[in-house]
């Protein structure tokens, strides 16, 4: 039986650490599973096709995403019995703070599109598909989205205003339930980041369990080395002030980069 694990987000729920775990253990994973991480989905245009559909939501944008996924899957070597592990948070749609009206509304049909493409690629074979989504408590999730936007965009709202703008979006658990309802023949699971953080492999734990490697190989798995560093509150305030300034984009990016690098160097020095 081919076993497939689709990690479809969600944003700011430990996905960087999860993907770090998969990448750092890729040599152990490859004999058993083809491995697809964001550097491939983004280079190939799949990520953009998924986020385009989450914004525009037309028959055409969904068909384009499905076509690209099918073409991409043809490039993967499944061998005689290799499964698939894929991790790409943008396959649930554009980050909600950049798509406030829609949020993750397109996630169920994007997931269904990926599942259909996999079944087509492996037609005639027995395939067991699991969709996994990582979750985070709403307050921490919103704050992480806000901090991310302060770094990467010209976000000018303070956290209270940002949170108020996002209040209408449903809970992340509802997205999981909508995907489960859309795909009753697929196993849909989730875990909370707050609980995973105290596990041996952190956000990589659900993958270690899914892989079910032989004991000698399981002992060789290593925890993720890469996580997103949470910046101190005073640094976030400094970034907000810069975003609200009259600096042009080039000067703004330069000053924000300097602030972030200084803060990260200070954090490294205290560990």
C-alpha positions as CSV (number, residue, x, y, z in Angstrom):
1,X,0.0,0.0,0.0
2,X,1.2,3.5,-0.8
3,X,1.0,5.8,2.1
4,X,0.7,9.6,1.6
5,X,0.9,12.4,4.1
6,X,-0.2,15.9,3.1
7,X,0.8,18.6,5.5
8,X,-1.3,21.5,4.3
9,X,-0.5,24.2,6.9
10,X,-1.6,26.1,8.6
11,X,0.6,29.3,8.5
12,X,2.5,30.3,11.6
13,X,1.8,27.0,13.4
14,X,5.3,25.5,13.4
15,X,5.6,24.8,9.7
16,X,9.2,26.0,9.5
17,X,10.3,23.6,12.2
18,X,8.2,20.8,10.6
19,X,9.9,21.3,7.3
20,X,13.3,21.6,8.9
21,X,12.7,18.1,10.5
22,X,11.8,16.6,7.1
23,X,14.7,18.2,5.3
24,X,17.3,17.2,7.9
25,X,16.0,13.6,7.9
26,X,15.6,13.4,4.2
27,X,18.2,10.6,3.7
28,X,16.3,8.4,6.1
29,X,12.9,9.3,4.6
30,X,13.7,9.0,0.9
31,X,13.9,5.2,0.6
32,X,10.4,5.0,1.9
33,X,8.7,8.2,0.8
34,X,9.2,10.8,-2.0
35,X,9.6,14.1,-0.2
36,X,8.2,17.4,-1.4
37,X,9.0,20.6,0.5
38,X,8.3,24.3,-0.2
39,X,11.5,24.9,-2.2
40,X,10.1,22.6,-4.8
41,X,6.5,23.7,-4.7
42,X,7.4,27.4,-4.9
43,X,10.1,27.0,-7.6
44,X,7.6,25.1,-9.7
45,X,4.8,27.7,-9.3
46,X,2.5,25.4,-7.4
47,X,2.4,27.6,-4.4
48,X,1.5,30.6,-6.4
49,X,-1.2,28.7,-8.3
50,X,-2.8,27.7,-4.9
51,X,-2.7,31.2,-3.5
52,X,-4.1,32.6,-6.7
53,X,-7.1,30.4,-6.4
54,X,-7.6,31.3,-2.7
55,X,-7.8,34.9,-3.8
56,X,-9.8,34.7,-7.0
57,X,-11.7,31.5,-6.5
58,X,-12.7,30.8,-10.1
59,X,-13.2,27.6,-11.9
60,X,-10.2,28.6,-14.0
61,X,-7.8,29.2,-11.1
62,X,-8.7,25.8,-9.5
63,X,-8.3,24.0,-12.9
64,X,-4.9,25.7,-13.3
65,X,-3.8,24.5,-9.8
66,X,-5.0,21.0,-10.5
67,X,-3.2,20.8,-13.8
68,X,0.0,22.0,-12.3
69,X,-0.2,19.5,-9.5
70,X,-0.7,16.6,-11.9
71,X,2.2,17.7,-14.1
72,X,4.4,18.0,-11.0
73,X,3.5,14.6,-9.6
74,X,4.6,13.0,-12.9
75,X,8.2,14.2,-12.1
76,X,8.3,12.2,-8.8
77,X,9.9,8.8,-8.6
78,X,7.6,6.6,-6.6
79,X,9.5,3.4,-7.4
80,X,7.7,0.1,-6.7
81,X,6.3,1.0,-3.2
82,X,7.5,4.5,-2.2
83,X,4.9,6.7,-0.6
84,X,4.7,10.5,-0.4
85,X,5.3,13.2,2.2
86,X,4.4,16.7,1.2
87,X,4.5,19.9,3.3
88,X,3.3,23.2,1.9
89,X,1.2,25.7,4.0
90,X,0.3,27.7,0.9
91,X,-1.7,24.7,-0.3
92,X,-4.4,25.9,2.2
93,X,-4.4,29.3,0.5
94,X,-2.7,32.7,0.9
95,X,-1.8,33.7,4.5
96,X,-5.0,35.0,6.0
97,X,-3.5,38.4,7.0
98,X,-3.0,39.0,3.3
99,X,-6.4,37.6,2.3
100,X,-8.6,38.9,5.1
101,X,-11.9,38.6,3.2
102,X,-11.4,34.9,2.3
103,X,-9.1,33.5,5.0
104,X,-8.9,29.7,4.5
105,X,-12.2,29.5,2.7
106,X,-10.5,27.8,-0.3
107,X,-8.6,25.2,1.8
108,X,-11.1,22.3,1.3
109,X,-11.3,22.5,-2.5
110,X,-7.5,23.0,-2.7
111,X,-7.0,19.9,-0.6
112,X,-9.5,17.9,-2.7
113,X,-7.7,19.0,-5.8
114,X,-4.4,17.6,-4.4
115,X,-6.0,14.4,-3.4
116,X,-7.6,13.9,-6.8
117,X,-4.2,14.5,-8.5
118,X,-2.5,11.9,-6.3
119,X,-5.2,9.3,-6.9
120,X,-4.8,10.0,-10.6
121,X,-1.0,9.6,-10.5
122,X,-1.3,6.4,-8.5
123,X,-4.4,5.1,-10.2
124,X,-4.9,1.3,-10.0
125,X,-2.9,1.1,-6.8
126,X,-4.0,0.9,-3.2
127,X,-3.3,4.3,-1.6
128,X,-3.9,5.5,1.9
129,X,-4.0,9.3,2.1
130,X,-3.7,11.3,5.4
131,X,-4.1,15.1,5.5
132,X,-2.4,16.7,8.5
133,X,-2.8,20.3,9.7
134,X,-1.0,21.9,12.5
135,X,-2.9,24.3,14.8
136,X,-2.2,27.1,17.3
137,X,-4.2,28.8,19.9
138,X,-5.9,31.8,18.4
139,X,-4.1,34.5,20.4
140,X,-0.6,33.3,19.7
141,X,-1.5,32.6,16.1
142,X,-2.8,36.1,15.5
143,X,0.2,37.7,17.2
144,X,2.6,35.6,15.1
145,X,0.8,36.6,11.9
146,X,1.1,40.3,13.0
147,X,4.8,40.0,13.9
148,X,5.4,38.3,10.5
149,X,3.7,41.1,8.7
150,X,5.6,43.7,10.6
151,X,8.8,42.1,9.3
152,X,7.8,41.4,5.8
153,X,5.3,44.1,4.9
154,X,4.4,47.7,5.6
155,X,2.0,46.6,8.3
156,X,0.9,49.9,10.1
157,X,-1.7,48.5,12.5
158,X,-0.9,47.8,16.1
159,X,-1.8,44.4,17.4
160,X,-5.2,45.4,18.8
161,X,-6.3,46.8,15.4
162,X,-4.9,43.9,13.5
163,X,-6.7,41.4,15.7
164,X,-10.0,43.3,15.3
165,X,-9.6,43.1,11.5
166,X,-9.1,39.4,11.7
167,X,-11.9,38.7,14.2
168,X,-14.4,37.6,11.6
169,X,-12.3,34.7,10.5
170,X,-13.4,31.3,11.8
171,X,-11.3,29.2,14.2
172,X,-8.5,27.1,12.7
173,X,-10.3,24.0,13.9
174,X,-13.2,24.9,11.7
175,X,-10.9,24.8,8.6
176,X,-9.9,21.3,9.7
177,X,-13.5,20.2,10.0
178,X,-14.5,21.7,6.6
179,X,-11.6,19.7,5.0
180,X,-12.8,16.6,6.8
181,X,-16.3,17.1,5.6
182,X,-15.2,17.7,2.0
183,X,-13.0,14.5,2.0
184,X,-14.8,11.8,4.0
185,X,-12.7,9.1,2.4
186,X,-9.4,10.7,3.6
187,X,-8.0,10.6,7.1
188,X,-7.7,14.2,8.4
189,X,-5.7,14.8,11.6
190,X,-4.4,17.8,13.5
191,X,-2.1,18.6,16.4
192,X,-1.6,21.8,18.5
193,X,1.7,23.5,18.3
194,X,1.7,24.2,22.0
195,X,1.6,20.5,22.8
196,X,4.1,19.6,20.1
197,X,6.7,22.0,21.4
198,X,7.4,19.8,24.4
199,X,7.7,16.6,22.4
200,X,11.0,15.0,21.3
201,X,10.8,16.2,17.7
202,X,8.7,19.3,18.3
203,X,6.6,20.1,15.3
204,X,8.3,17.2,13.5
205,X,6.7,14.6,15.9
206,X,3.6,13.8,13.8
207,X,5.9,13.1,10.8
208,X,8.2,10.8,12.9
209,X,5.1,8.9,14.0
210,X,3.7,8.7,10.5
211,X,7.0,7.5,8.9
212,X,7.0,4.5,11.2
213,X,10.6,3.7,10.3
214,X,12.3,0.5,11.3
215,X,13.7,0.9,14.8
216,X,17.3,1.2,13.8
217,X,16.4,4.1,11.4
218,X,14.0,5.7,13.8
219,X,16.8,6.1,16.4
220,X,18.7,8.2,13.8
221,X,16.0,10.8,13.4
222,X,17.1,14.3,14.6
223,X,15.0,17.1,15.9
224,X,14.5,20.2,13.7
225,X,17.3,22.7,14.0
226,X,15.4,25.6,12.4
227,X,12.5,27.5,13.9
228,X,11.2,31.0,13.6
229,X,12.6,33.3,16.3
230,X,10.1,35.3,18.2
231,X,11.2,38.9,18.3
232,X,11.0,40.9,21.6
233,X,8.1,43.3,22.0
234,X,10.4,46.4,21.9
235,X,11.7,45.3,18.5
236,X,8.2,44.7,17.2
237,X,7.3,48.3,18.4
238,X,10.4,49.6,16.6
239,X,9.3,47.8,13.4
240,X,5.8,49.3,13.7
241,X,7.2,52.8,14.0
242,X,9.4,52.3,10.9
243,X,6.4,51.0,8.9
244,X,4.5,54.1,9.9
245,X,7.3,56.4,8.9
246,X,7.7,58.2,5.6
247,X,10.7,56.2,4.5
248,X,10.7,55.0,1.0
249,X,10.5,51.3,0.4
250,X,14.2,50.8,-0.1
251,X,15.2,52.7,3.0
252,X,12.4,51.0,5.0
253,X,13.6,47.5,4.1
254,X,17.2,48.4,4.9
255,X,16.4,49.8,8.3
256,X,14.1,46.9,9.2
257,X,16.7,44.4,8.1
258,X,19.3,46.1,10.4
259,X,16.9,46.1,13.3
260,X,15.9,42.4,12.9
261,X,19.6,41.3,12.5
262,X,20.6,43.2,15.6
263,X,17.8,41.7,17.6
264,X,18.5,38.1,16.4
265,X,22.2,38.6,17.2
266,X,21.3,39.7,20.7
267,X,19.0,36.7,21.1
268,X,21.8,34.3,20.0
269,X,24.2,36.0,22.5
270,X,21.8,35.3,25.4
271,X,21.3,31.6,24.6
